[in-house]
Amino acid sequence: MARPSVRPTAIALDAWPALLAVVLCLPLLTRSGHPLARDLVFVPHQPLTLASVGLGDGAPRAVPLDAVVALLTQVVDGGVLARLVLPLVLALAGWGLHRLVGGLGTGARLLAGGLAVWNPYVVERLALGQWALLAGYATLPWLLLAGRRFRDSGAWGDLGATAGWLGLASLTPTGGVLGSAAALVAGAGRSARTWRLVALCVLLQLPWLVPSLLGAATATSDPAGVDAFSAGDEGPGGVLTALLGLGGIWDAQSVPGTRETWWSTVTAVLVVAALAVAWARGGLVRLLGRPDAVRLTALGAGGLLLAFASSVPGGTDLVAWLVDTVPGAGLLRDSQKFLAPFAVLAVVALAVVADAVLTAATRHGSEVVLAAGLLVVPLPVLLLPDGAATTWPTVDPVDFPAGLQRAADLVDSGPPGAQVATLPWRSYRGFTWGHGLTSSDPALRMVDRPVLVSDVLQVGPTTIRGESVRVRDLGAALLEEPAAQALAAHDVTWALVYRDDPAAADLDVTGLDEVYADRLVALYRVPGAAVPPAATGTPARVMTGLVDVLALGCVLTGAALGVRRAGRRRGKASGRGSR
């Protein structure tokens, strides 16, 4: 039996989203170095620490992401890893969405694949450096497909495929919540096997749920962050218009310039019109079937409501109360990130309408079809022409100074468990050797010892306290006492000073023993500091390790079952096609 050849159409459908993903990440792919901007930080080799699995002083926001990256960077340099995962994550969104609308024509599927990659939600989140959140977004169409297959078949292979995609989504708590919602909305039915899906979703959230309950950080968050991180307005239409146009991030630096004009309103109008037409003309139901069309619409509407909730007076108060009272509700502070399911719904609706337009154009000759296609396929770029210009500064890599790695090696060669504080005391830093954007402190991912940095965030006029009690006490002491005295009293063995920081000139290092110094970095040993006991005890470590191993085993086993199931499905399809 001859093996079926790959059709040019299939190649184009996957190549177009991949091309757009490459363009959005172009500086990272064409220049040497490591990403270091905003929340996008990759270091050459990230150690696996207690903080990596959520048992550090801070809230487990990047769990199990940090542990996964730490394991991968033992095999491949972090700069290489970044160049693989960033464009791949974006392309995955496009590949999944053009498959979700697989019943449409080629032109509409090309639009879906391209718009999944190049839209305000993706561009703004990538500009902020939140690639792992985008990994959760990218899995949504795949989870909708896998969940629907499981609902129909109940096969372990289809549940395994769901586990594989949900494992990728669950690299961060927010991604896990979004992915679980998509899997349950698509896969839940009336049969008893739905409980398998529920159990799977709960199991894959345990790697961050368990340390959030057993770790040293406070379980609740500062409600001041609700208003600071609520969705922002873009252009003349206000917050709701910005969200309907798939934007509305809270961070003004991440907003493309065209989104500040009436052009953002055009996108919102197109999305709303597409949703109305796709439902009124029955296109969404014909594509997905009524049950799945209703499920997807409900999922997208729920995401839109969550994104908008913090922007209305009553909603702001409710979310602030939840954040201040309910453990883990701090996830709700950055509300716009929950727009991801609505973005998927909007892309599907726009593809449905585009397919109707292209089908109608066929009645007027090939020239009209070509003209319509030339408008439909590049529509994502036309709606957001400065998308790449917005993401490029963030993904532009930098070269880490050799002295920073030298200081990290010296700390790692010291006593196990010895703490290091980075000074001047702040959360996000700018570096003269960087490219002008502030970033999360790279020492958090370079040093194989507990690293203490300020977790206070300043968003405009609002100051938002962090969750670490130890960090809060140390920060207060540094304001009142000389650094040597404050650090020793809080059992901090090392002080890593960024000498290019504007505030470094005012830092009093009297009483600290210099171990290493160059123009950019200085490392000091703190006389009299003792090595503190671990922030979490053995039971918490054992419990966290068990759930991590269990979740990893579930994802790997499920992915293997899913691949096997997909292979059988393709084999049957090929067999039918050859007869």
RODONU-503733 format. One record per atom (N, C-alpha, C): z, y, x. Coordinates in steps of 0.001 Angstrom, whole numbers, plus 500000, padded with zeros to 6 digits. Layout:
REM RODONU-503733
ZYX
...
This chain:
REM RODONU-503733
500000498812500847
500000500000500000
500000501239500884
499041502090500684
498929503296501499
500053504276501161
500539504902502202
501598505883502004
500995507178501470
501519507739500386
500936508944499823
501055510112500797
500002510906500893
499992512063501779
500750513224501130
501229514114501982
501937515290501504
500920516326501055
501036516795499846
500065517752499315
500291519132499901
499208519892500089
499364521264500589
500256522113499693
500219521856498392
501076522621497479
502546522408497795
502927521151498066
504322520851498388
504738521545499681
503833521597500638
504136522279501896
504350523768501655
503475524367500859
503581525807500585
504875526130499846
505261525263498907
506470525523498132
507717525549499012
507752524715500046
508894524719500953
508736525746502070
507495526035502451
507265526956503569
507583528407503199
507300528811501956
507489530206501557
508969530618501605
509893529862501026
511305530236501176
511772530192502634
511277529199503388
511675529109504792
511199530333505569
509985530808505279
509464531992505958
510328533212505653
510690533404504391
511530534541504034
512916534436504675
513446533216504768
514735533020505425
514657533397506903
513564533015507538
513379533359508950
513297534867509128
512594535551508231
512461537003508347
513826537677508212
514637537237507278
515966537843507099
516863537617508316
516627536550509063
517456536221510228
516736536479511555
515648537225511540
514747537297512689
515430537700514001
516260538748514064
516872539082515365
517681537929515960
518345537163515128
519128536035515605
518243534982516248
517020534850515738
516108533809516213
515279534245517409
515237535527517689
514370536022518762
515144536595519946
516469536700519850
517270537281520918
518389536338521312
518872536475522529
519942535612523023
521303536172522604
522332535353522750
523682535785522438
524259535069521234
525361535626520732
526085535051519602
526298536115518537
526234535752517257
526482536737516190
527920537233516229
528099538539516131
529440539131516086
529345540439515317
529429540353514001
529377541545513156
529952541202511792
530785542117511298
531410541949509992
532156540618509931
531842539754508964
532489538444508880
531689537352509585
530615537714510242
529742536741510913
530138536653512383
530909535620512730
531389535448514094
531165533997514517
530324533812515528
530148532504516156
530460532653517637
531287531767518172
531633531782519590
531043530529520227
530958530494521568
530331529319522195
530967527997521785
532293527921521885
532994526679521526
534284527049520808
534377526657519551
535535526992518743
536512525822518740
537760526028519164
538717524919519192
539188524531517799
539585523289517668
540157522793516414
541664522997516473
542172523881515646
543588524246515666
544199524014514281
545509524228514196
546163524140512895
545613525187511937
545281526374512463
544700527405511606
543358526972511054
542619526125511791
541303525663511338
541394524855510051
542535524181509867
542701523361508662
543630524029507652
543909525314507877
544661526075506886
546156526137507107
546639525646508256
548085525621508497
548509526688509500
547734527748509615
548133528869510432
548969529850509628
549043531096510122
549854532104509450
549131532744508275
547795532703508270
547041533375507225
546677532453506077
546167533061505018
545702532285503866
544472531468504259
544306530255503723
543198529369504114
541871529767503463
541358530941503835
540110531430503236
538879530757503837
538970530364505096
537821529751505777
538096528274506038
538635527595505030
538989526180505132
538182525410504102
537560524294504542
537575523684505878
536457524181506805
535877525343506506
534755525856507299
535082525898508785
536226526491509144
536561526619510562
536685525260511235
537232524285510546
537364522953511129
535992522318511346
535091522473510398
533745521910510524
533003522569511681
533074523903511767
532405524610512864
533018524212514197
534354524067514244
535013523657515486
534511522292515951
534379521357515028
533879520029515402
532435520091515864
531618520865515172
530203520954515540
530001521640516881
530834522639517196
530657523340518464
531206522551519649
531799521389519400
532093520485520504
530828519763520961
529804519799520114
528544519105520411
527441520083520779
527421521232520099
526361522207520302
526984523596520409
526419524441521246
526927525800521408
526882526548520079
527882527399519854
527959528134518591
526750529009518340
526143529556519393
524943530366519206
523788529540518688
523640528328519190
522594527424518689
522889527030517251
524155526736516978
524544526350515617
524208527453514622
524508528705514985
524202529824514088
522714529920513809
521898529689514830
520447529783514663
519889528661513793
520650527572513682
520235526471512812
520703526700511376
521984527022511210
522556526997509868
522196528226509041
522085529403509642
521839530592508825
520497530532508102
519369530346508811
518108530256508059
518040529013507182
518678527914507609
518640526696506800
519364526887505481
520520527552505503
521266527813504273
520431528633503308
519787529678503800
518959530511502922
517776529714502373
517121528951503242
515971528165502786
516381527126501760
517578526539501913
518056525546500947
518106526108499534
518483527376499423
518515527996498096
517134528009497484
516140528391498269
514771528427497761
514224527051497456
514492526095498333
514005524734498094
514627524148496828
515905524408496608
516555523887495413
516036524527494147
515822525833494179
515411526514492949
513977526199492564
513088526037493524
511721525695493092
511652524261492570
512612523437492958
512695522092492365
513344522137490988
514290523036490803
514931523176489491
513926523584488432
512903524356488817
511861524777487866
510590523972488114
510754522716488502
509616521881488867
508605521667487766
508946521915486516
508002521753485423
507045522914485263
507199523974486068
506324525136485976
505163525016486955
504237525955486869
503102525973487764
503473526420489167
502515526281490076
502781526563491485
503174528020491718
502486528958491098
502788530370491303
504202530714490885
504636530200489733
505995530467489258
507030529802490151
506711528614490663
507651527937491560
507760528669492893
506650529228493364
506703530037494579
507584531276494363
507475531889493200
508332533034492886
509798532620492890
510098531487492263
511487531028492196
512042530762493591
511269530071494414
511733529769495763
511939531023496594
511012531961496480
511132533195497245
512254534083496757
512395534210495437
513420535091494876
514821534529495098
514944533211495197
516245532622495501
516740533032496884
515807533272497802
516157533653499169
516273535155499317
515329535890498729
515221537335498951
515594538052497660
516868538282497473
517354539037496313
518581539829496745
519009540805495962
520136541640496387
521418540873496675
521721539847495891
522942539086496121
522950538472497515
521854537816497881
521774537167499193
521784538202500309
520978539230500166
520866540239501223
522205540932501460
522893541321500392
524162542029500554
525239541132501150
525303539889500732
526305538978501286
525988538615502734
524711538472503069
524346538200504454
524631539419505329
524395540608504799
524706541828505552
526201541940505817
527025541397504936
528471541377505140
528894540236506066
527954539335506359
528222538229507270
528770536982506621
528718536881505302
529346535769504596
528352534628504350
527924534010505444
526926532954505363
527475531709504658
528776531424504817
529330530222504187
529385530367502672
529631531573502169
529554531796500728
528124531542500243
527155531963501034
525757531723500668
525418530239500699
526134529468501524
525944528015501485
526365527475500125
527461528010499575
527862527613498230
526836527996497193
526296529212497309
525234529660496400
524014528757496512
523645528386497741
522434527585497951
522534526200497326
523746525689497188
523900524343496617
523810524323495099
523901525477494450
523985525479492981
522790524800492316
521535525116492673
520437524401492005
520443522911492295
520823522527493506
520896521104493832
521987520412493021
523113521082492830
524190520506492032
523807520406490558
523063521389490072
522597521315488692
521671520112488495
520806519866489477
519901518713489392
520665517402489515
521550517308490503
522297516072490707
523248515802489546
523901516860489043
524807516684487914
524083516197486668
522885516739486426
522112516297485263
521711514839485395
521309514429486602
520942513025486798
522141512109486595
523318512536487063
524509511714486872
524869511623485391
524732512724484674
525040512711483248
524130511736482503
522877511665482942
521920510784482269
522077509322482670
522370509069483954
522361507697484453
523744507096484656
524705507937485059
526020507417485404
526034506626486691
524941506654487452
524830505855488669
525701506431489781
526267505524490588
527087505962491710
526263506755492723
524997506413492845
524141507152493769
523986508606493373
523867508852492065
523748510238491598
525081510979491734
526196510263491533
527491510878491792
527649511169493286
527103510255494121
527158510469495561
526371511692495982
525201511893495389
524420513088495698
525196514346495325
525867514297494187
526709515422493783
527808515659494804
528411514591495311
529470514720496317
528943515370497590
527743514983498008
527174515564499216
526955517058499092
526342517476497983
526089518906497791
527379519678497552
528319519063496830
529588519745496581
530396519870497871
530256518916498773
530920519027500063
530425520228500845
529118520486500809
528570521664501481
529052522937500800
529063522950499475
529547524126498747
531001524415499072
531793523371499282
533237523512499430
533672523835500846
532766524325501682
533162524806503004
534155525959502892
534079526695501791
535049527760501520
535622527550500121
536813528060499856
537378527905498509
536485528472497413
535909529655497635
535045530239496605
533830529371496357
533210528902497440
532059528014497273
532431526745496540
533636526226496815
534079525030496113
534266525256494629
534811526416494270
534980526747492852
533627526881492170
532704527609492805
531368527787492223
530645526449492111
530707525649493177
530033524357493153
530615523417492126
531943523391492013
532582522526491012
532186522948489604
532118524260489380
531708524738488058
530296524274487732
529386524388488706
528004523958488466
527925522458488221
528648521673489025
528614520220488864
529172519797487515
530258520413487090
530873520033485814
530038520494484634
529483521695484719
528660522190483614
527420521316483445
526810520924484563
525591520117484467
525878518648484212
526993518123484760
527193516676484745
528159516144483725
528970517009483128
529966516509482179
529311516109480867
529754515008480322
529258514530479034
530398513949478226
530058513205477209
531086512621476344
531593511274476844
530903510675477800
531298509341478253
532493509425479179
533153508292479351
534350508229480187
534036508487481650
532777508291482052
532451508485483461
532556509952483890
532668510857482925
532857512268483278
534107512442484131
535106511586483935
536330511705484721
536079511439486192
535062510646486506
534716510455487921
534293511787488536
533523512539487774
533050513831488255
534215514818488400
535112514812487429
536282515685487500
537123515333488725
537351514036488946
538146513602490097
537483514014491409
536175513905491461
535438514302492663
535627515789492949
535493516610491930
535641518055492113
537047518416492598
538060517774492034
539435518053492457
539650517596493898
539171516397494215
539367515834495550
538786516740496632
537598517281496400
536941518076497424
537497519487497533
538419519852496643
539111521144496796
540476520990497461
540922519760497656
542241519541498255
542349520074499686
541271520053500504
541426520578501874
541878522026501957
541628522826500917
542173524192500944
543354524358499976
543406523544498926
544527523645497993
545841523204498631
545814522091499352
547044521568499944
547639522531500974
546865523021501960
547479523974502900
547870525306502267
547187525697501193
547585526946500544
548956526817499902
549340525596499535
550659525356498944
551714525030499992
551287524397501111
552238523945502122
552287524832503347
551294525746503520
551219526559504717
552234527674504744
552190528459505847
553196529499506065
552881530794505347
551624530995504927
551245532253504278
551808532315502862
551996533531502377
552436533685500993
551331533221500054
551721532662498926
550744532058498018
549997533088497188
550587534262496993
549936535296496197
549411536403497106
548594537274496551
547924538310497334
548269539691496802
547902540706497577
548166542082497207
547240542496496063
547772542868494906
546910543261493784
546127544536494054
546503545301495089
545738546508495419
544298546167495782
544077544912496218
542729544505496581
541795544333495403
542327544221494198
541480543994493028
540538545169492807
541095546364492788
540253547540492584
539371547801493803
539920547592495012
539154547863496232
537955546938496359
538109545682495931
537035544698496073
536258544473494776
536467545305493776
535713545135492536
534258545516492766
533396545069491872
531964545329492018
531687546821492082
530696547188492872
530350548591493042
529101548970492288
528952550265492014
527739550724491350
526660550997492398
525425550778492019
524276551010492893
523215551726492084
522816552899492541
521827553640491793
522430554323490583
521589554836489706
522079555650488580
522636554853487406
522516553523487425
522854552752486230
524284552312486112
525111552451487149
526494552023487071
526682550572487479
527926550100487340
528294548781487835
527563547667487101
527527547725485775
526892546645485012
525413546530485349
524746547645485475
523328547613485845
523141547019487232
524031547381488157
523948546813489503
524101545300489468
525042544791488668
525252543350488565
524074542659487890
523564543250486829
522405542660486153
521197542617487076
521138543550488018
520073543549489016
520395542718490235
521436541874490143
521834540886491151
522469541511492386
522947542761492267
523651543403493366
525076543707492980
525585544844493469
526910545291493085
528023544915494031
527719544639495299
528775544305496250
529679545514496452
530938545267496782
531923546345496928
531718547156498198
531062546575499196
530943547194500516
529680548047500598
529860549348500708
528712550263500715
527804550035501912
528346549590503045
527531549357504233
526526548238504047
526787547355503107
525924546191502907
524854546422501847
524802547606501275
523870547883500180
522559548432500744
521416547796500453
520131548335500894
519885549726500316
519177550548501053
518937551918500613
518217552007499285
517275551092499039
516528551142497780
517407550830496577
518533550146496815
519433549841495710
520207551070495252
520187552116496044
520872553351495670
519969554277494855
518784553817494516
517825554618493760
517567553964492404
516657554566491657
516286554018490344
515655552635490463
515241552256491687
514596550948491878
515539549802491520
516842550012491706
517803548975491324
517813548777489813
517603549860489070
517556549760487610
516333548981487164
515231549134487890
514022548370487573
514306546874487660
515012546455488718
515356545041488859
516214544565487697
517188545370487302
518049544994486181
517260544853484892
516354545781484646
515532545726483436
514662544472483437
514079544140484587
513254542933484682
514064541680484394
515279541615484935
516115540438484720
516483540289483250
516937541368482634
517330541311481223
516130540965480344
514985541589480629
513779541304479843
513357539849480013
513439539336481239
513048537946481480
513959536981480738
515255537257480737
516186536395480014
515895536408478518
515629537594477981
515338537705476551
514054536974476190
513011537178476984
511717536545476690
511798535038476889
512462534597477960
512549533159478235
513248532410477118
514231533051476475
514896532419475345
514109532616474048
513636533829473814
512955534104472544
511665533308472404
510931533155473502
509662532421473448
509831530937473687
511049530496473947
511312529067474111
510969528505475474
510617529348476432
510215528836477740
511339528146478484
512539528677478375
513675528084479064
514013526711478480
513914526597477164
514201525318476512
513128524290476854
511845524703476873
510779523763477225
510915523273478659
511379524132479531
511501523746480938
512662522800481163
513826523118480622
515051522383480930
515515521464479820
515025521681478610
515612521023477454
516746521883476922
516961521852475625
517955522751475048
519360522546475622
519852521309475775
521219521172476305
521385521808477683
520428521566478568
520571522114479927
520295523605479963
519427524099479094
519207525547479018
520479526254478561
521168525669477592
522428526253477115
523487526193478212
523568525061478904
524561524906479965
524334525919481095
523087526056481537
522792526997482610
523084528429482174
522730528756480946
522995530110480446
524490530383480372
525251529405479919
526705529578479852
527295529747481246
526809528959482211
527293529067483585
526983530448484162
525746530904483960
525369532219484472
526126533341483793
526296533245482478
527045534279481756
528497534316482202
529076533148482460
530450533106482951
530584533787484306
529616533554485194
529640534220486490
529522535726486362
528643536182485470
528479537625485249
529768538246484710
530421537563483779
531669538090483221
532756538191484283
532873537174485135
533864537222486208
533562538358487180
532279538552487476
531898539611488406
532220540987487842
532131541135486521
532319542444485875
533769542671485446
534581541595485431
535923541678484843
536795542724485521
536674542846486843
537548543770487572
537098545215487470
536019545476486748
535461546831486678
535737547510485341
536467546843484463
536837547453483187
538362547554483148
538910548584482502
540365548829482572
541227547625482237
541014546995481118
541843545846480757
541656544685481707
540422544456482127
540144543370483052
540782543600484405
540759544838484870
541386545159486157
542862544826486141
543551545201485068
544987544933484962
545268543434484894
544447542709484156
544655541270484026
544464540566485367
543368540890486059
543108540245487355
544186540620488361
544633541888488347
545702542307489254
546975541517488989
547304541278487729
548490540486487394
548337539048487892
547161538475487699
546928537103488159
547062537004489676
546454537954490393
546487537937491851
547910538060492369
548716538857491671
550093539108492102
551048538004491680
550630537166490731
551555536211490128
551167534755490379
549890534441490271
549432533052490311
548975532688491728
549538531654492330
549102531235493666
547605530887493678
546900531399494671
545477531121494811
544572532041494027
545139532880493154
544302533768492350
543721534912493167
544118535021494429
543503536014495301
542005535828495432
541514534631495110
540062534379495100
539330535325494151
540035535832493136
539384536657492123
539204538104492566
539798538487493698
539756539905494084
538324540381494326
537584539657495130
536188540027495398
535340539465494265
535224540232493203
534667539685491964
533165539455492035
532423540286492763
530959540206492725
530426538893493274
531218538213494103
530731536955494664
530507535897493585
531171536050492435
530994535081491351
529695535290490586
528895536249491033
527598536489490391
526584535400490730
526901534532491679
525936533534492158
525290532713491039
526043532142490082
525373531372489022
524441532228488169
524793533494487957
523910534378487196
522627534629487965
522716534715489294
521508534880490103
520575533687489922
521133532482489880
520305531289489645
519651531362488272
520420531717487260
519869531843485905
518759532890485866
518967534029486513
517964535092486510
516687534640487180
516793533926488293
515595533441488990
514823532468488106
515532531572487438
514858530618486546
514145531356485415
514799532337484815
514186533085483717
512956533851484189
513027534486485325
511880535221485858
510729534272486170
511044533081486671
509996532099486943
509336531632485650
510127531438484603
509569531026483306
508602532078482774
508999533343482847
508122534420482362
506893534540483242
507072534416484550
505922534490485452
504927533380485163
505426532195484843
504531531082484528
503727531378483264
504379531996482267
503654532363481051
502576533401481341
502880534356482207
501900535386482567
500720534766483302
500995533893484255
499913533271485023
499079532346484148
499721531651483217
498976530786482296
498058531615481410
498565532740480917
497735533618480094
496573534191480897
496804534429482194
495753535005483032
494582534050483236
494827532750483122
493735531790483324
492636531943482282
492969532528481144
491951532711480093
490993533852480411
491311534599481474
490483535764481803
489758535613483131
489727534407483675
488954534174484880
489813534100486129
489227533548487183
489958533319488426
490370534610489112
489574535678488945
489935536938489598
491247537497489037
491413537389487725
492640537877487099
493831537009487521
493617535689487618
494684534796488065
495109535154489490
494127535402490346
494436535757491728
495212537064491800
494785538048491023
495482539339491027
496914539181490530
497107538386489472
498456538162488951
499319537419489967
498730536438490636
499465535690491647
499871536556492818
498990537473493226
499304538372494340
500419539359493975
500651539543492693
501771540380492259
503042539559492081
502905538338491548
504076537520491208
504754536963492454
503982536366493365
504584535661494499
505367536590495427
504838537758495814
505623538645496682
506592539556495937
506807539314494634
507685540179493847
509074540355494470
509685539309495045
511005539514495652
511022540626496702
509990540644497537
509935541661498587
509613543030497993
508792543060496956
508464544333496314
509702544956495662
510573544118495097
511780544631494454
512851545047495459
512794544505496659
513789544819497684
513080544938499040
512289545978499226
511477546076500443
512282546243501725
513507546719501624
514324546919502825
515383545821502978
515113544648502426
516060543543502551
516312543161504000
515249542979504768
515406542579506171
516067543679506986
515715544920506722
516326546031507457
517831546089507221
518289545568506106
519719545562505795
520441544427506503
519804543271506626
520477542115507242
520361542104508758
519343542692509318
519106542573510763
520252543091511625
520867544234511316
521984544666512172
523120543649512241
523372542943511151
524470541970511141
524122540723511937
522908540226511812
522544538973512480
522064539193513908
522025540436514374
521621540734515744
522707540233516702
522410539279517590
523459538692518427
523849539600519598
525013539327520161
525524540077521308
525914539073522392
526107539577523594
526578538756524715
528066538991524911
528864537931524800
530296538059525040
530557538359526515
531455539289526805
531792539547528206
532477538334528829
532169538076530082
532749536915530760
534267537007530808
534806538232530879
536243538399530960
536977537912529731
536335537997528564
536991537534527340
537169536024527375
536141535304527832
536265533858527959
537273533495529041
537306534276530105
538283534028531173
539701534170530641
539956535219529865
541280535421529289
541645534278528340
540673533842527529
540925532732526611
541281531459527372
540595531204528484
540879530008529287
542283530075529892
542697531264530327
544031531407530899
545115531151529849
544906531649528644
545872531391527569
545917529899527261
544766529264527188
544714527837526856
545354526970527934
545386527453529175
545999526683530253
547516526848530276
548043527742529441
549479527978529386
550183526997528469
551417527286528129
552215526357527317
551583526113525943
551514524866525495
551019524590524140
551907525272523096
551262525839522089
552009526503521029
552377527932521323
552120528415522555
552449529798522891
551535530748522123
552111531757521522
551350532688520692
550734533803521531
549586534304521067
548938535448521695
548645536485520615
548945537738520914
548633538846520007
547537539683520638
546598540140519828
545543541000520340
545875542453520009
545687543313520980
546025544729520876
544827545581521308
544751546824520849
545580547488519839
545586546725518507
546657546921517760
546929546130516555
546031546583515415
545054545756515071
544152546065513959
543478544774513521
542850544792512354
542210543582511831
540750543476512272
539953544471511976
538543544451512364
538339545406513534
537467545032514469
537307545785515698
535846546140515955
535660547252516657
534363547597517202
534418547461518712
533320547054519315
533278546822520757
532146547638521373
532411548205522556
531362548961523240
530226548054523667
530509546773523840
529472545825524232
528803545180523011
529212545603521819
528571545131520591
527425546035520211
527098546070518927
525985546914518479
526398547857517357
527659548273517377
528073549338516481
528759548920515208
528725547645514859
529381547171513649
530733546558513996
531730546809513150
533014546157513360
532912544678513011
533856543906513516
533830542471513246
535239541919513229
535358540746512671
536588539980512787
536842539693514264
538100539608514660
538461539435516063
537958538083516586
537090538076517624
536563536797518122
537629535908518747
538758536498519198
539808535676519805
540352534646518833
540295534932517549
540759533975516541
540016532656516636
538765532698517115
537943531493517187
537704531023518612
538214531753519606
537985531374521002
539202530728521647
540392531008521162
541622530607521834
542239529401521123
542626528417521929
543224527195521389
544750527320521309
545196528455520831
546611528731520643
546739529622519408
547915529722518787
548054530617517638
547764532068518037
546821532688517351
546417534065517634
546896534951516483
547622536004516817
548147536922515814
547367538234515879
546750538589514773
546077539881514641
546529540492513318
546382541779513203
546742542420511941
545894541859510813
546518541592509676
545759541141508504
545761542202507404
546113543428507773
546034544548506835
544595545041506790
544057545184505596
542681545652505419
542689547077504885
541821547884505426
541666549253504947
540297549370504294
540258549502502990
538999549632502245
538996551012501614
538249551935502234
538278553309501764
539686553854501877
540213554451500817
541581554983500863
542654553936500591
542259552687500296
543213551663499880
543630550786501056
544926550622501238
545467549714502243
545926548441501550
545435547296502025
545706546008501398
546485545147502383
547697544771502015
548512543952502904
547988542522502931
548286541838504045
547894540446504196
548947539493503665
548711538194503912
549609537180503364
550579536612504383
550390536923505681
551247536330506706
552519537145506890
553661536519506658
554944537196506851
555185537465508326
554850536506509184
555048536670510622
554225537832511158
552977537928510749
552106539008511204
552612540354510683
553081540370509449
553578541615508864
554798542126509636
555718541212509974
556917541613510710
556556542104512115
555613541425512764
555212541841514103
554544543210514063
553683543436513078
553024544732512957
554019545863512767
555048545623511964
556075546648511750
556837546922513039
557113545865513801
557851546046515051
557023546810516077
555727546562516129
554870547262517091
554784548754516790
554996549127515550
554997550551515202
556279551253515647
557362550495515797
558667551094516049
559167550901517476
558651549891518193
559188549535519501
558069549454520536
558392549536521825
557397549275522865
556834547868522713
555579547681523134
554902546401522935
555672545254523572
556178545442524801
556885544356525485
558100543907524688
558827544844524148
560041544513523393
559698543845522067
558715544394521345
558344543842520037
557771542434520169
556927542224521182
556298540918521349
557320539862521749
558204540212522666
559218539246523106
560152538871521961
560510539856521138
561421539577520019
560786538656518986
559458538624518935
558774537772517955
558123536552518617
558592536212519805
558165534983520494
556665534945520743
556104536078521135
554680536148521483
554570536113523003
553937535089523543
553897534869524992
552836535709525683
551721535974524975
550582536639525603
550179537873524799
549679538869525513
549066540047524881
547665540203525430
546695540096524567
545292540277524937
544870541674524495
544535542516525447
544232543913525166
542732544150525312
542118544709524268
540716545131524333
540707546562524880
540367546692526137
540506547981526813
539443548990526395
538362548523525746
537335549464525286
537651550023523904
538749549584523301
539173550132522021
539650551575522231
539247552515521382
539668553911521565
541188554087521606
541925553200520910
543382553322520884
544055552662522084
543282551995522940
543888551291524074
544523552261525062
543975553467525164
544522554445526105
545943554854525737
546297554758524474
547636555143524018
548602553964523988
548153552801524405
548980551597524333
549932551548525533
551202551398525263
552210551312526322
552396549849526718
551922549489527924
552033548105528393
553153547967529423
554018548957529483
555155548885530408
556008547655530092
556345546905531134
557172545717530950
556378544440530759
555076544547530596
554226543366530476
553671542994531846
553535541706532134
553036541230533418
551536540983533331
550772541747534090
549320541599534055
548901540293534732
548086539518534038
547584538252534554
546105538358534907
545383539112534104
543947539296534343
543545540646533770
542625541321534435
542143542603533917
540756542891534468
539908543408533626
538634543978534048
538398545227533208
537182545722533199
536907546970532501
537073546851530998
536869545660530441
536845545493528990
538058544772528428
538662543892529216
539715543009528707
540866542967529699
542075542905529173
543252542668530011
544151541655529307
544720540752530106
545635539747529574
546990539914530244
548044539978529429
549402540167529934
550289539021529452
551214538634530333
552257537704529924
553483538521529504
554148538083528443
555294538805527908
556572538188528464
557294538917529327
558539538362529875
559571538109528769
560248536978528883
561324536668527952
560887536064526638
559574535893526425
559104535319525153
559254533807525177
559727533262524100
559868531813523972
558729531264523123
558435529988523313
557426529328522477
558070528995521141
557556529537520043
558210529330518740
557908527958518170
558716527503517252
558374526255516552
557125526455515698
556467525368515409
555249525444514600
555566526013513222
554594526765512696
554803527404511397
554932526375510280
554353525202510473
554420524147509456
554931522864510099
555674522097509341
556264520876509852
555333519682509788
555852518559510253
555048517333510311
554574516863508942
555399516879507880
554897516418506576
553674517207506106
553671518530506298
552524519331505874
551284518958506681
551466518712507981
550326518331508812
549765516977508396
550661516034508153
550219514693507756
549484514753506424
550042515478505468
549416515579504161
548047516253504260
547977517335505031
546697518035505185
545679517149505883
546110516442506928
545194515544507624
544658514445506723
545524513903505882
545099512833504972
544037513322503979
544288514486503373
543315514961502383
542009515371503062
542079515863504308
540857516212505030
540019514974505312
540679513928505786
539957512683506082
539392512081504799
540183512118503746
539730511565502469
538523512334501943
538571513659502006
537458514470501524
536215514242502372
536383514197503700
535235513972504572
534611512607504318
535460511579504180
534931510248503886
534183510210502569
534705510927501569
534055510981500260
532681511641500362
532605512751501108
531331513462501240
530308512611501985
530709512003503105
529766511211503896
529298509974503132
530246509300502480
529866508110501699
528970508504500532
529358509571499844
528554510021498713
527162510435499132
527061511163500252
525746511584500725
524872510379501061
525468509354501687
524701508149502014
524207507464500747
525077507356499735
524664506758498461
523568507589497797
523702508906497884
522704509781497279
521352509649497947
521343509582499280
520075509413500001
519433508079499645
520259507044499566
519729505723499193
519143505746497789
519836506386496870
519353506493495485
518050507281495428
517966508382496189
516745509184496198
515587508401496798
515871507595497829
514814506773498422
514262505765497442
515155505144496670
514699504190495654
513865504881494583
514288506085494207
513564506833493174
512156507185493654
512053507634494922
510733507957495468
509871506717495610
510538505596495986
509779504354496110
509180503908494789
509955504021493714
509444503652492394
508309504573491981
508466505869492269
507407506819491911
506133506540492680
506259506193493972
505086505880494773
504417504613494280
505250503633493871
504687502396493345
503894502614492074
504423503467491194
503695503758489964
502400504498490263
502462505401491272
501273506186491582
500168505373492216
500485504234492867
499470503443493554
498796502446492641
499356502255491437
498760501272490527
497615501872489724
